[in-house]
Amino acid sequence: MMDTASTVPDTVTDFLAGLDRCGITAVVQGSVITFTVEAVAGARAGRATPTGVQIDELSMWPQCPPHWVHFPADVGFAATNANVDETLPGWVRHSRQIAGWGDATEPAQAWIAHVRSVLETAS
């Protein structure tokens, strides 16, 4: 996890703390927060898969979730709007909408569930 000094926006600190409360260890790598999740269904079910969020996308956390989901380039999707802007080397970010955001008691748990559901459609 990152040292949450005063230079880190509160929204980033809140996101990291939420992941920690959910038992997820996150690492800050440059401008991306990375952590590992497992899909519960689909081709990647049961496989630990790294994922990430660009720090700038957390400026409105938890009121507004990140739009882009980052994965290593070997995580593929049949249909996706993707690019390598603001990603780690060897990673791709995928555009994914979230419906019904804002009613979870723990926003980080809702984000983890979203990422897992995205992974269910991955190859």
C-alpha positions, 0 to 999 in steps of 0.5 A: 500500500502507499504511504498516504502522506498529505500530498495524496488526495483524500479520495485516493486515501479513501479508495485505498482504505476501502480496498483494505477493509475488503481484504484487498492489498493495493499498490500504487505504481506511478499514477495507477493503483493496482490490486488483484481480484478473482472472477467468480465465473467465466474463463478467468474464474478462480484465477488471480487477475491484476487490475488497476485504476488510474489515480486521477479517476478517483477525484470524485470517489466515492460519489462517482466511480472510475470509468476505465478498468485497467488490466494486463494486455493478456486479458481480452474482451470480445467487444471493448473500447480500449486504449493504452493511455495512462496505463502501466507498460503492458497494460490496457484500459477498458471503458466500462459503465457502472449501472446503479452506482451509489447505493452500496454501504462499502463503495470499494466492495461495489467497485470490486464486484464491478471489476469481477463482473467485467472479468467474467466476460474476459478471455 
